[in-house]
Amino acid sequence: MLEKHLELRDRTKRLALRVIKLCDSLPKTDTTRTIRQQLLRSGTSVAANYRAVGRARSQAEFIAKMGVVVE
């Protein structure tokens, strides 16, 4: 189980880094600014929320936090 947790943690971190790189490569126009900001928030929140899952103090808290990640 620990191995799967570590794999998911690493995958979500890599996703966040790829999203950041993608956003940096988008043109810096007024049109793409809003899209870039939203993409950054949504793409990096997966990793941040999954890290919070790893710190759950109970099974109920784990399930609740995992629900946030899935959303």
N, C-alpha and C positions, 0 to 999 in steps of 0.2 A: 504494500500500500504506500509506503514511504517513497518507493521508486516512482510510482505514478504521480504522487504529489510533486516531487522534484521535477519530473518531466513537464508537467503542466505549468509549474512555476516558470521554468525556463522558456517554454513555448510562448506563454503570455508576455514575458519580458521581451522576447525576440519580436513578437508582433508589435509591441509598443515602439520598439526601436525602428522597425520598418515603417510604421505609420509616421513617425517623426521625420524619417528620411524622405518619405513621399511628400509630406507637407512642405518640407524645405525645398523640394524640387518644383513645386507648383509656382506658376507666375505670381508675382506680387502685384495683383490688381485689386481694385475695390470689389469686383465680383467674386474673386476666389478667396478673399479675406475671410468672409463668413463661413464658407465651406471648409477652409483650412482650420479655422478655430473649432468648428463642430467636430471635424474628423479627428483633430488632436484630442479633444475631450473624450470622445467616445472610444477611440482606439487605445488610449493609454489608461482609461479607467478600468479596463478588463484586468490588466496586470495589478493595478493598485487594489482592486477589490478582491482578487484572488489571494494576494498576500494577506489581506485582512482575514480571509477564511482560515488560513494557517494559524492564526492567533486566537481562534475561537476557544472559549473556556468551557463550553458544554456542547453536547450533541445538538441541542435545540438552537444554540447560537450559530453552530456550524451550518445547519440547514438554512437558517434565515440568511446568513451571509452568502451562502452559495446561491440562493435565490436571486440575490442582487447581481451576482456575477452573470447568471444566466440571462437576466433581463438585458 
